[in-house]
């Protein structure tokens, strides 16, 4: 399923589709490394949803955010559709409904392999397309709070109009993973 899904023309950018093949162990000249198991839990202290019903005496565990966040997005969509009298499963399966993911390159593995597999296994369609972008950089390095090169949206809006930031992002986004 994943090989077919990641290699369908137009679903992923070519460099992302090639990376997925590499992870699946099928890239030309690849080292044959296979997709490995993925741990969906994190040890405390961790901010997230606690995993219920652990064995007695087991240390607390939490669902990894890249698993529980998309489930939360779907739960929000389900609640939104219910308020409008629309059926969640029917909506998601409709050929008239497209699902697009716009993500940073640090979570490609999750959005192109694990999440589509989870959706497929649950009987839902995977995303129509996943668009991957690079990082914002300052002086050639990834924008970072610890380096002091990070700015919050609130700080921006205290000094400049939102349209300037929208223009900046729009002017930088292209078809590549730059």
N, C-alpha and C positions, 0 to 999 in steps of 0.2 A: 504493500500500500504506500509506504513512505517513498520508495523509489519512484513510483509512478507519480505521486502527488508532487514531489519536489522537482521533478523533471518536466512537468507539463509546461510547454512554452507560454511565457508571459506571467506565470504564477509568481515566480521569484526572479530577481535580477540574476543575470548569468553567473556573476561571481558568487552569489549566495547559493544558487543551485549547485555549483561546483563544490562549494564547501560542504553542502549537505551530502553529496556523493562521497566526499572524502571521509566524513564521519560515518557513513554507512559502509565504508571500506571498499568502494567501487571506483574511486577516482583513478584516472589514468596515471600511472606512476605512483599511486598512493601506497602507503605502507601496509595496507590490508587491515588496519585497525578497525575493529567492529564497534558498532554502537554499544555502549555499556549501560548497565543498570543506572538508574538515576535515583538518588536518595531524596524523597519528598519531605523529609523531616529535618528539623534543626533542633539542637540542644538548647536548653535554657542557659543564659538569659537570651531570649529572642522575642521580638515583638511579632505577634501573629496569633493565629487561632490555635489553641491548645488541642492536641490529639486526645480524644476521649478514650476511656476504657483501657488504659495501659495496664499491664500486669501489676499486681500489688508490689509496692516497693521500687518500681521502675522510676528512673528519673523523668521529670517532665519533658515532653517533646512538643514541638510546634510544627504545623504545616508550613512548608517553605512558601514564601510569598509568591513566587512565580507559579505556584499551583493554585493557591487560594485566591489570588487576585482575579484571574480570568473567570473562575467560578463565581466570584462576587459580581463581576461585570454581567455575567449571564443572569444571575439572580436579580440584579437591578433591571435588566431588560425584561425579565419575566414579570416583575412587579409593575413596570411601566405598561407592558402590553395588557396585563390583567385589568388595570384601571381603564383601559380603552376597550375592554371586552374582546381582546384578540387572544388566540391560542398560541402559546409560546412554541410548542413543538411544531405546529403547522407553519408558523411564521419562519422559524429557522430552516425548515425543510423546503420552503417555497423556492422555486427556481427564479422567482422575481426578486429575491433578497440576496444581496451581496454582502460579504463580510470582509472588511479590509483592516489590516493591522499596519500601523506605522510605528516602527520600533528603532531603537538604537542597536548598533552592531554587537553590543555586549550580550544581548539576549536572543541572538539568532538561533542558537541550539534549541532553546525552549520553543520559540514560535514557529520554527520550521520542522521540528521533529516531535518533541514531546506533546505539545498541545494539540497539533493535528491528530496524533495517535490517540490521545485521550478522547477527543471529539468523535473520531471514527469508531473507537471502541464503544462509546456511549450511544452510537446510532445517529450522530449529528454530522452534518457536513463540515469539513474543515474550512478554514478561511479561503475566500476567493483569491485574494492576493495578499502578500506580505511585502511591504516596502521597507527596506532597511537603509538607515542613514548613519553616518559617522558621528563623531563627537564634536561639540563646540570646543574650539581650542583658543588659547591665549598664548601668544609667542611660541606657537608650535606644540604646546602641551595641552592635554585634555583639561578643560575647565575644572577647577577643583576648589572645594571649600577649604581644605587643609593648606593649599598653596596661596589662599587669599585671592583667587581669581574667579570666584563664584559670585553671582549677583542674584538676588531674589527678584521675583516679579514685582513685589511690593516696592522694593527699593527703586527699581526701574521706573515704576509708575509715579513715584514721588518726585522724579526728576525729568522724565521724558514721556511723550505720548505713546500709548500702546501701538499705534499705527507704525511707528518707527521700528519697533521690535518685530511686528508682523512682516513688515517689508524686509527686514534683515533676514529672517528665517526663510521667507519665500524666495529671496534672491539667492540663497545658498543651497536650497534643495534642488536636486537634479536626479537623474535616473541612476546614478551610481551610489556607492557606499562611502563616498567621500565625507 
